[in-house]
Each structure stands twice: as structure tokens, then as C-alpha cells.
Amino acid sequence: MYEISVNDEALAFIKKFQEDNFPEDEIIVLFANIHALGGIVQLELYRRNFMSDRFDHFQELDVKNKGFPFGVFIDRQIIQDNLFPERIEIILKKNFKGDTILDYKNLDFEE
């Protein structure tokens, strides 16, 4: 259904975040709908146990065959509203404050 890749810089960022914050726990990348009306998708990092009582709101994507050292979840509202591209790459970028954050690009528009 969805094709997700991660560039090397983003993968290193995720691994470092895990080592610094949750060294004993599995980490997940969450594509979250941050506005009630939709349209804004933000990537967030959490411990897997954060999802334990939220499975009705988020769907886990099957990325086990990718060998990612993390799980990937997506807000069901994003899927329902067709706001999520079919092919994405997780990347790093600078936000307006100059902080490094996770983001993604739609590969169908990049190639």
C-alpha cells in the first residue's frame, strides 16, 4: 500500500534520538495529523508502548521487510482523508527556528 524509505541522515537522527532518550525501548515513527481539520502531517518519535492504548486511532504500517530499527504508525484520519502519499522518503530538514526535524517528501513529485 505505502512505500516508505529513509535517507541515511534521517536514519542516523532516529537512532541517536533512541540512544539518547529511550535506549532500552523500541522506538516508533508516527505520522500524526496535528490539526482537527487535517492537512498537516507531522512526524513524531515515541516509544512503542506509547501506542499500547491508541491502536484504534493509529495504524501500523508493515515495514519489517525494510529492516528499519523502528516501527511506523500513521494516523487513521490521514489515511481516511487521502492525505498521505503512496511513496515517501523520511528526511531531515530545518524548521523555521533552525532546529533539525524529521520530515518527509513525496517521491512521486521529486523524481
OpenMM code with the backbone's topology and positions (N, CA, C; nanometers):
from openmm import Vec3, app, unit

residues = "MET TYR GLU ILE SER VAL ASN ASP GLU ALA LEU ALA PHE ILE LYS LYS PHE GLN GLU ASP ASN PHE PRO GLU ASP GLU ILE ILE VAL LEU PHE ALA ASN ILE HIS ALA LEU GLY GLY ILE VAL GLN LEU GLU LEU TYR ARG ARG ASN PHE MET SER ASP ARG PHE ASP HIS PHE GLN GLU LEU ASP VAL LYS ASN LYS GLY PHE PRO PHE GLY VAL PHE ILE ASP ARG GLN ILE ILE GLN ASP ASN LEU PHE PRO GLU ARG ILE GLU ILE ILE LEU LYS LYS ASN PHE LYS GLY ASP THR ILE LEU ASP TYR LYS ASN LEU ASP PHE GLU GLU".split()
positions = [
    Vec3(0.0818, -0.1188, 0.0000),
    Vec3(0.0000, 0.0000, 0.0000),
    Vec3(0.0866, 0.1258, 0.0000),
    Vec3(0.1724, 0.1409, 0.1010),
    Vec3(0.2611, 0.2566, 0.1061),
    Vec3(0.4058, 0.2111, 0.0946),
    Vec3(0.4847, 0.2885, 0.0243),
    Vec3(0.6274, 0.2615, 0.0097),
    Vec3(0.7017, 0.3697, 0.0873),
    Vec3(0.7746, 0.3278, 0.1905),
    Vec3(0.8449, 0.4221, 0.2772),
    Vec3(0.9935, 0.3900, 0.2755),
    Vec3(1.0742, 0.4922, 0.2550),
    Vec3(1.2189, 0.4780, 0.2658),
    Vec3(1.2690, 0.5851, 0.3628),
    Vec3(1.3932, 0.5698, 0.4052),
    Vec3(1.4545, 0.6630, 0.4991),
    Vec3(1.5936, 0.6954, 0.4483),
    Vec3(1.6261, 0.8255, 0.4349),
    Vec3(1.7618, 0.8565, 0.3919),
    Vec3(1.8583, 0.8355, 0.5090),
    Vec3(1.9870, 0.8292, 0.4791),
    Vec3(2.0877, 0.7960, 0.5803),
    Vec3(2.0915, 0.8959, 0.6949),
    Vec3(2.0767, 1.0242, 0.6653),
    Vec3(2.0812, 1.1274, 0.7693),
    Vec3(1.9633, 1.1129, 0.8652),
    Vec3(1.8451, 1.0873, 0.8113),
    Vec3(1.7265, 1.0705, 0.8963),
    Vec3(1.7383, 0.9441, 0.9811),
    Vec3(1.7909, 0.8374, 0.9222),
    Vec3(1.8089, 0.7132, 0.9976),
    Vec3(1.9059, 0.7346, 1.1132),
    Vec3(2.0153, 0.8047, 1.0898),
    Vec3(2.1119, 0.8344, 1.1966),
    Vec3(2.0471, 0.9208, 1.3048),
    Vec3(1.9647, 1.0174, 1.2649),
    Vec3(1.8938, 1.1047, 1.3597),
    Vec3(1.8002, 1.0226, 1.4485),
    Vec3(1.7257, 0.9304, 1.3886),
    Vec3(1.6321, 0.8467, 1.4639),
    Vec3(1.7077, 0.7564, 1.5613),
    Vec3(1.8154, 0.6949, 1.5148),
    Vec3(1.8943, 0.6079, 1.6025),
    Vec3(1.9535, 0.6854, 1.7194),
    Vec3(2.0054, 0.8049, 1.6932),
    Vec3(2.0623, 0.8873, 1.8005),
    Vec3(1.9547, 0.9289, 1.8995),
    Vec3(1.8375, 0.9658, 1.8484),
    Vec3(1.7265, 1.0022, 1.9362),
    Vec3(1.6917, 0.8862, 2.0288),
    Vec3(1.6868, 0.7663, 1.9731),
    Vec3(1.6562, 0.6495, 2.0550),
    Vec3(1.7639, 0.6270, 2.1602),
    Vec3(1.8899, 0.6322, 2.1199),
    Vec3(2.0003, 0.6109, 2.2143),
    Vec3(1.9980, 0.7137, 2.3266),
    Vec3(1.9676, 0.8382, 2.2929),
    Vec3(1.9688, 0.9464, 2.3916),
    Vec3(1.8459, 0.9482, 2.4816),
    Vec3(1.7320, 0.9001, 2.4311),
    Vec3(1.6067, 0.9151, 2.5051),
    Vec3(1.5435, 0.7850, 2.5521),
    Vec3(1.5505, 0.6807, 2.4732),
    Vec3(1.4843, 0.5541, 2.5055),
    Vec3(1.5754, 0.4360, 2.4736),
    Vec3(1.6931, 0.4290, 2.5335),
    Vec3(1.7892, 0.3254, 2.4923),
    Vec3(1.7407, 0.1824, 2.5145),
    Vec3(1.6487, 0.1616, 2.6067),
    Vec3(1.6003, 0.0261, 2.6373),
    Vec3(1.4702, -0.0077, 2.5653),
    Vec3(1.4121, 0.0869, 2.4953),
    Vec3(1.2803, 0.0667, 2.4355),
    Vec3(1.2863, 0.0714, 2.2837),
    Vec3(1.1900, 0.0024, 2.2215),
    Vec3(1.1744, 0.0151, 2.0769),
    Vec3(1.1098, 0.1497, 2.0480),
    Vec3(1.1520, 0.2108, 1.9415),
    Vec3(1.1008, 0.3425, 1.9046),
    Vec3(1.0107, 0.3290, 1.7823),
    Vec3(0.9185, 0.4231, 1.7693),
    Vec3(0.8320, 0.4252, 1.6513),
    Vec3(0.8323, 0.5658, 1.5913),
    Vec3(0.8098, 0.5714, 1.4611),
    Vec3(0.7882, 0.6975, 1.3907),
    Vec3(0.6380, 0.7082, 1.3687),
    Vec3(0.5808, 0.8188, 1.4119),
    Vec3(0.4374, 0.8396, 1.3987),
    Vec3(0.4104, 0.9538, 1.3021),
    Vec3(0.3320, 0.9262, 1.1997),
    Vec3(0.2825, 1.0306, 1.1103),
    Vec3(0.1504, 1.0757, 1.1705),
    Vec3(0.1512, 1.1952, 1.2305),
    Vec3(0.0355, 1.2428, 1.3051),
    Vec3(-0.0336, 1.3569, 1.2334),
    Vec3(-0.1656, 1.3575, 1.2410),
    Vec3(-0.2477, 1.4670, 1.1906),
    Vec3(-0.2572, 1.5679, 1.3043),
    Vec3(-0.1904, 1.6819, 1.2909),
    Vec3(-0.1837, 1.7746, 1.4036),
    Vec3(-0.2932, 1.8803, 1.4034),
    Vec3(-0.3790, 1.8815, 1.3039),
    Vec3(-0.4915, 1.9743, 1.3014),
    Vec3(-0.6215, 1.8975, 1.2898),
    Vec3(-0.7212, 1.9403, 1.3593),
    Vec3(-0.8500, 1.8704, 1.3598),
    Vec3(-0.9098, 1.8612, 1.2201),
    Vec3(-0.8842, 1.9601, 1.1360),
    Vec3(-0.9413, 1.9595, 1.0023),
    Vec3(-0.8518, 1.8911, 0.9007),
    Vec3(-0.7383, 1.8419, 0.9437),
    Vec3(-0.6490, 1.7692, 0.8545),
    Vec3(-0.5607, 1.8605, 0.7715),
    Vec3(-0.4782, 1.7970, 0.6913),
    Vec3(-0.3936, 1.8713, 0.6006),
    Vec3(-0.2511, 1.8892, 0.6468),
    Vec3(-0.2251, 1.8811, 0.7756),
    Vec3(-0.0893, 1.8975, 0.8267),
    Vec3(-0.0447, 1.7645, 0.8859),
    Vec3(0.0597, 1.7073, 0.8286),
    Vec3(0.1128, 1.5797, 0.8762),
    Vec3(0.2505, 1.6061, 0.9340),
    Vec3(0.2697, 1.5637, 1.0573),
    Vec3(0.3954, 1.5864, 1.1268),
    Vec3(0.4518, 1.4520, 1.1705),
    Vec3(0.5828, 1.4366, 1.1633),
    Vec3(0.6493, 1.3157, 1.2103),
    Vec3(0.6920, 1.3353, 1.3545),
    Vec3(0.6626, 1.2354, 1.4366),
    Vec3(0.6988, 1.2397, 1.5775),
    Vec3(0.7600, 1.1064, 1.6164),
    Vec3(0.8476, 1.1073, 1.7149),
    Vec3(0.9127, 0.9857, 1.7641),
    Vec3(0.8618, 0.9537, 1.9039),
    Vec3(0.8256, 0.8273, 1.9256),
    Vec3(0.7756, 0.7820, 2.0550),
    Vec3(0.8271, 0.6432, 2.0848),
    Vec3(0.8149, 0.6030, 2.2122),
    Vec3(0.8373, 0.4640, 2.2492),
    Vec3(0.7186, 0.3825, 2.1993),
    Vec3(0.7448, 0.2577, 2.1647),
    Vec3(0.6357, 0.1724, 2.1153),
    Vec3(0.5238, 0.1620, 2.2180),
    Vec3(0.5555, 0.1565, 2.3463),
    Vec3(0.4490, 0.1394, 2.4452),
    Vec3(0.3539, 0.2599, 2.4499),
    Vec3(0.3923, 0.3729, 2.3899),
    Vec3(0.3025, 0.4873, 2.3759),
    Vec3(0.1785, 0.4482, 2.2969),
    Vec3(0.1929, 0.3528, 2.2056),
    Vec3(0.0836, 0.3133, 2.1171),
    Vec3(-0.0096, 0.2107, 2.1806),
    Vec3(0.0229, 0.1593, 2.2977),
    Vec3(-0.0495, 0.0450, 2.3539),
    Vec3(-0.2006, 0.0655, 2.3639),
    Vec3(-0.2462, 0.1837, 2.3964),
    Vec3(-0.3905, 0.2063, 2.4066),
    Vec3(-0.4420, 0.2995, 2.2967),
    Vec3(-0.3649, 0.3140, 2.1902),
    Vec3(-0.4028, 0.4056, 2.0827),
    Vec3(-0.4188, 0.3366, 1.9471),
    Vec3(-0.4239, 0.2047, 1.9451),
    Vec3(-0.4305, 0.1325, 1.8187),
    Vec3(-0.5582, 0.1607, 1.7407),
    Vec3(-0.6626, 0.2062, 1.8078),
    Vec3(-0.7847, 0.2382, 1.7351),
    Vec3(-0.7702, 0.3680, 1.6564),
    Vec3(-0.6756, 0.4519, 1.6934),
    Vec3(-0.6567, 0.5809, 1.6262),
    Vec3(-0.5426, 0.5788, 1.5237),
    Vec3(-0.4485, 0.4858, 1.5400),
    Vec3(-0.3317, 0.4779, 1.4521),
    Vec3(-0.3198, 0.3390, 1.3914),
    Vec3(-0.2674, 0.3330, 1.2725),
    Vec3(-0.2471, 0.2063, 1.2029),
    Vec3(-0.0981, 0.1825, 1.1858),
    Vec3(-0.0536, 0.0618, 1.2197),
    Vec3(0.0868, 0.0280, 1.1995),
    Vec3(0.1076, -0.0139, 1.0550),
    Vec3(0.2097, 0.0425, 0.9931),
    Vec3(0.2449, 0.0054, 0.8567),
    Vec3(0.3452, -0.1086, 0.8615),
    Vec3(0.3383, -0.1960, 0.7645),
    Vec3(0.4282, -0.3110, 0.7601),
    Vec3(0.5605, -0.2691, 0.6969),
    Vec3(0.6600, -0.2437, 0.7805),
    Vec3(0.7929, -0.2056, 0.7306),
    Vec3(0.8995, -0.3058, 0.7765),
    Vec3(0.8562, -0.4197, 0.8285),
    Vec3(0.9517, -0.5184, 0.8790),
    Vec3(1.0484, -0.5643, 0.7709),
    Vec3(1.0000, -0.5767, 0.6482),
    Vec3(1.0865, -0.6215, 0.5400),
    Vec3(1.1885, -0.5149, 0.4999),
    Vec3(1.1718, -0.3931, 0.5460),
    Vec3(1.2671, -0.2855, 0.5167),
    Vec3(1.3882, -0.2911, 0.6094),
    Vec3(1.3768, -0.3620, 0.7202),
    Vec3(1.4869, -0.3699, 0.8141),
    Vec3(1.5027, -0.2445, 0.8981),
    Vec3(1.3986, -0.1622, 0.9066),
    Vec3(1.4063, -0.0419, 0.9896),
    Vec3(1.4182, -0.0820, 1.1366),
    Vec3(1.4988, -0.0091, 1.2127),
    Vec3(1.5092, -0.0384, 1.3565),
    Vec3(1.3982, 0.0318, 1.4356),
    Vec3(1.2860, 0.0564, 1.3723),
    Vec3(1.1737, 0.1242, 1.4366),
    Vec3(1.0451, 0.0841, 1.3647),
    Vec3(0.9329, 0.1009, 1.4331),
    Vec3(0.8029, 0.0788, 1.3711),
    Vec3(0.7533, 0.2088, 1.3098),
    Vec3(0.6535, 0.1979, 1.2221),
    Vec3(0.5943, 0.3157, 1.1589),
    Vec3(0.4430, 0.3090, 1.1773),
    Vec3(0.3872, 0.4147, 1.2333),
    Vec3(0.2432, 0.4262, 1.2522),
    Vec3(0.1937, 0.5505, 1.1803),
    Vec3(0.0686, 0.5445, 1.1362),
    Vec3(0.0084, 0.6587, 1.0692),
    Vec3(-0.1303, 0.6831, 1.1288),
    Vec3(-0.1621, 0.8081, 1.1480),
    Vec3(-0.2925, 0.8497, 1.1974),
    Vec3(-0.3990, 0.8032, 1.0979),
    Vec3(-0.4971, 0.7293, 1.1436),
    Vec3(-0.6017, 0.6772, 1.0548),
    Vec3(-0.6785, 0.7893, 0.9830),
    Vec3(-0.6879, 0.9053, 1.0448),
    Vec3(-0.7576, 1.0178, 0.9821),
    Vec3(-0.6857, 1.0625, 0.8554),
    Vec3(-0.5530, 1.0557, 0.8561),
    Vec3(-0.4736, 1.0915, 0.7384),
    Vec3(-0.5060, 0.9962, 0.6229),
    Vec3(-0.5149, 0.8680, 0.6542),
    Vec3(-0.5476, 0.7683, 0.5518),
    Vec3(-0.6902, 0.7912, 0.5009),
    Vec3(-0.7815, 0.8100, 0.5939),
    Vec3(-0.9220, 0.8284, 0.5575),
    Vec3(-0.9422, 0.9508, 0.4683),
    Vec3(-0.8670, 1.0583, 0.4946),
    Vec3(-0.8791, 1.1815, 0.4165),
    Vec3(-0.7921, 1.1811, 0.2910),
    Vec3(-0.7237, 1.0699, 0.2641),
    Vec3(-0.6344, 1.0573, 0.1482),
    Vec3(-0.5278, 1.1674, 0.1453),
    Vec3(-0.4676, 1.1937, 0.2599),
    Vec3(-0.3666, 1.2990, 0.2712),
    Vec3(-0.2245, 1.2437, 0.2709),
    Vec3(-0.2096, 1.1136, 0.2586),
    Vec3(-0.0773, 1.0535, 0.2690),
    Vec3(-0.0336, 1.0008, 0.1341),
    Vec3(0.0823, 1.0438, 0.0837),
    Vec3(0.1316, 0.9952, -0.0455),
    Vec3(0.1633, 0.8460, -0.0398),
    Vec3(0.1579, 0.7818, -0.1545),
    Vec3(0.1855, 0.6384, -0.1599),
    Vec3(0.3343, 0.6071, -0.1479),
    Vec3(0.4197, 0.6982, -0.1956),
    Vec3(0.5656, 0.6759, -0.1904),
    Vec3(0.6316, 0.7955, -0.1232),
    Vec3(0.6921, 0.7696, -0.0078),
    Vec3(0.7582, 0.8795, 0.0633),
    Vec3(0.8985, 0.8390, 0.1059),
    Vec3(0.9772, 0.9410, 0.1336),
    Vec3(1.1085, 0.9215, 0.1932),
    Vec3(1.1160, 1.0090, 0.3175),
    Vec3(1.1525, 0.9484, 0.4311),
    Vec3(1.1727, 1.0235, 0.5541),
    Vec3(1.3073, 1.0923, 0.5437),
    Vec3(1.3080, 1.2238, 0.5704),
    Vec3(1.4284, 1.3058, 0.5558),
    Vec3(1.4440, 1.3957, 0.6783),
    Vec3(1.5542, 1.4674, 0.6822),
    Vec3(1.5748, 1.5725, 0.7824),
    Vec3(1.5629, 1.7071, 0.7148),
    Vec3(1.5160, 1.8059, 0.7899),
    Vec3(1.5152, 1.9431, 0.7411),
    Vec3(1.5245, 2.0360, 0.8604),
    Vec3(1.5439, 2.1612, 0.8339),
    Vec3(1.5461, 2.2632, 0.9389),
    Vec3(1.4081, 2.3277, 0.9465),
    Vec3(1.3581, 2.3469, 1.0698),
    Vec3(1.2317, 2.4176, 1.0830),
    Vec3(1.2593, 2.5685, 1.0833),
    Vec3(1.1560, 2.6472, 1.1013),
    Vec3(1.1728, 2.7926, 1.0936),
    Vec3(1.2603, 2.8477, 1.2051),
    Vec3(1.2813, 2.7712, 1.3122),
    Vec3(1.3699, 2.8122, 1.4218),
    Vec3(1.5141, 2.7686, 1.3970),
    Vec3(1.5341, 2.6885, 1.2932),
    Vec3(1.6669, 2.6378, 1.2637),
    Vec3(1.6979, 2.5044, 1.3279),
    Vec3(1.5978, 2.4442, 1.3948),
    Vec3(1.6169, 2.3137, 1.4572),
    Vec3(1.6025, 2.2037, 1.3522),
    Vec3(1.6790, 2.0977, 1.3681),
    Vec3(1.6685, 1.9832, 1.2782),
    Vec3(1.5485, 1.8995, 1.3197),
    Vec3(1.4629, 1.8681, 1.2225),
    Vec3(1.3434, 1.7886, 1.2483),
    Vec3(1.3274, 1.6823, 1.1396),
    Vec3(1.2498, 1.5800, 1.1727),
    Vec3(1.2135, 1.4805, 1.0720),
    Vec3(1.1019, 1.5357, 0.9846),
    Vec3(1.1089, 1.5048, 0.8581),
    Vec3(1.0047, 1.5426, 0.7646),
    Vec3(0.9992, 1.4328, 0.6591),
    Vec3(0.9190, 1.4520, 0.5588),
    Vec3(0.9140, 1.3549, 0.4504),
    Vec3(0.8900, 1.4276, 0.3197),
    Vec3(0.9269, 1.3594, 0.2130),
    Vec3(0.8991, 1.4140, 0.0809),
    Vec3(0.8214, 1.3095, 0.0010),
    Vec3(0.7354, 1.3596, -0.0838),
    Vec3(0.6547, 1.2763, -0.1721),
    Vec3(0.7399, 1.2418, -0.2934),
    Vec3(0.7775, 1.1157, -0.3063),
    Vec3(0.8674, 1.0740, -0.4129),
    Vec3(0.8032, 1.0852, -0.5518),
    Vec3(0.6728, 1.0850, -0.5576),
    Vec3(0.6061, 1.0990, -0.6876),
    Vec3(0.6239, 1.2387, -0.7463),
    Vec3(0.6566, 1.3367, -0.6625),
    Vec3(0.6793, 1.4729, -0.7115),
    Vec3(0.8263, 1.5097, -0.7143),
    Vec3(0.9122, 1.4257, -0.6615),
    Vec3(1.0552, 1.4559, -0.6534),
    Vec3(1.1329, 1.3994, -0.7703),
    Vec3(1.0790, 1.2994, -0.8384),
    Vec3(1.1559, 1.2325, -0.9435),
    Vec3(1.1150, 1.2820, -1.0800),
] * unit.nanometer
topology = app.Topology()
chain = topology.addChain("A")
for resn in residues:
    res = topology.addResidue(resn, chain)
    for name in ("N", "CA", "C"):
        topology.addAtom(name, app.Element.getBySymbol(name[0]), res)
